[in-house]
């Protein structure tokens, strides 16, 4: 089961980096510039959920997400019309933290209520 989630994590990471490789002019043309803040937070929230499920350990998920967030921002330096942004990095980290915390709280709630987690119908 964990192998499946690692594959999902790798595919999601590839998708994040692909979107991050989009030149700034394309984003502006599509009218998506105003969604930038929500995109950074939400995309890394989902990453936090997937990474925590894949690794099963909060620390590994946090490390993976933090390294990816830094690499993602640094990579934008070479993309035409894109720039490294401390705000974007902070939003990535906030989303990542929210996703990891959400995963942890959902699992605590499921444990408390006796809901099966691994392979159960409520996962």
C-alpha positions as CSV (number, residue, x, y, z in Angstrom):
1,X,0.0,0.0,0.0
2,X,2.8,2.4,0.9
3,X,4.5,1.8,-2.6
4,X,1.3,3.0,-4.2
5,X,1.4,6.2,-2.2
6,X,5.1,6.7,-3.0
7,X,4.2,6.5,-6.7
8,X,1.3,9.0,-6.2
9,X,3.8,11.3,-4.4
10,X,6.3,11.1,-7.2
11,X,3.6,11.8,-9.9
12,X,2.3,14.7,-7.9
13,X,5.8,16.1,-7.4
14,X,6.4,15.8,-11.2
15,X,3.1,17.7,-11.8
16,X,4.1,20.5,-9.4
17,X,7.4,20.9,-11.1
18,X,5.8,20.9,-14.5
19,X,3.4,23.6,-13.5
20,X,6.3,25.5,-11.9
21,X,8.1,25.4,-15.3
22,X,5.4,27.3,-17.0
23,X,6.7,30.7,-18.3
24,X,5.3,33.7,-16.6
25,X,3.8,35.1,-19.8
26,X,1.7,32.0,-20.2
27,X,0.3,32.4,-16.7
28,X,-0.4,36.1,-17.2
29,X,-2.1,35.3,-20.6
30,X,-4.4,32.7,-19.0
31,X,-5.3,35.3,-16.3
32,X,-4.1,33.0,-13.5
33,X,-1.8,35.5,-11.8
34,X,-4.4,36.4,-9.2
35,X,-4.7,32.8,-8.1
36,X,-1.0,32.5,-7.3
37,X,-1.4,32.8,-3.5
38,X,-4.2,30.1,-3.4
39,X,-2.2,27.9,-5.8
40,X,0.9,27.9,-3.6
41,X,-0.9,27.2,-0.4
42,X,-3.3,24.6,-1.7
43,X,-0.8,22.7,-3.9
44,X,1.5,22.2,-0.9
45,X,-1.4,21.3,1.4
46,X,-2.1,18.4,-0.9
47,X,1.6,17.6,-1.0
48,X,1.7,17.5,2.8
49,X,-1.3,15.1,2.9
50,X,0.2,12.8,0.2
51,X,3.8,12.9,1.6
52,X,2.6,12.0,5.1
53,X,0.5,9.1,3.8
54,X,3.5,7.9,1.6
55,X,6.2,8.1,4.3
56,X,4.0,7.4,7.3
57,X,6.3,9.6,9.4
58,X,5.6,13.3,9.9
59,X,9.3,14.3,9.9
60,X,10.1,12.7,6.6
61,X,7.1,14.2,5.0
62,X,8.1,17.7,6.3
63,X,11.7,17.3,5.1
64,X,10.6,16.1,1.7
65,X,8.1,18.9,1.3
66,X,10.5,21.6,2.6
67,X,13.3,20.5,0.2
68,X,10.9,20.4,-2.7
69,X,9.5,23.9,-1.8
70,X,13.1,25.3,-1.9
71,X,14.1,23.5,-5.0
72,X,10.8,24.5,-6.7
73,X,11.4,28.2,-5.9
74,X,15.1,28.1,-6.9
75,X,14.1,26.3,-10.2
76,X,11.8,29.2,-11.1
77,X,14.9,31.5,-11.3
78,X,15.7,29.9,-14.7
79,X,12.1,30.0,-16.1
80,X,11.4,33.1,-18.3
81,X,9.1,35.5,-16.6
82,X,9.3,33.8,-13.3
83,X,11.3,34.7,-10.2
84,X,12.2,33.4,-6.8
85,X,9.8,34.6,-4.2
86,X,10.1,34.5,-0.4
87,X,6.3,35.0,-0.2
88,X,5.7,31.9,-2.5
89,X,8.1,29.9,-0.4
90,X,6.4,30.9,2.8
91,X,3.0,30.0,1.3
92,X,4.4,26.6,0.2
93,X,5.7,25.9,3.7
94,X,2.4,27.1,5.3
95,X,0.4,24.8,3.0
96,X,2.8,21.9,3.6
97,X,2.4,22.4,7.4
98,X,-1.4,22.6,7.1
99,X,-1.5,19.3,5.1
100,X,0.7,17.4,7.5
101,X,-1.2,18.7,10.5
102,X,-4.5,17.9,8.8
103,X,-3.3,14.3,8.1
104,X,-2.2,14.0,11.7
105,X,-5.5,15.3,13.1
106,X,-7.6,13.1,10.9
107,X,-5.7,10.1,11.9
108,X,-6.1,11.0,15.6
109,X,-9.8,11.4,15.1
110,X,-10.0,8.1,13.3
111,X,-8.1,6.3,16.1
112,X,-10.3,7.9,18.8
113,X,-13.4,6.8,17.1
114,X,-12.1,3.3,16.2
115,X,-12.3,3.8,12.4
116,X,-10.0,1.5,10.5
117,X,-7.2,3.3,8.7
118,X,-5.1,1.0,6.6
119,X,-7.2,-0.4,3.9
120,X,-10.4,0.2,5.7
121,X,-13.5,1.6,4.0
122,X,-13.0,5.1,5.6
123,X,-9.5,5.7,4.4
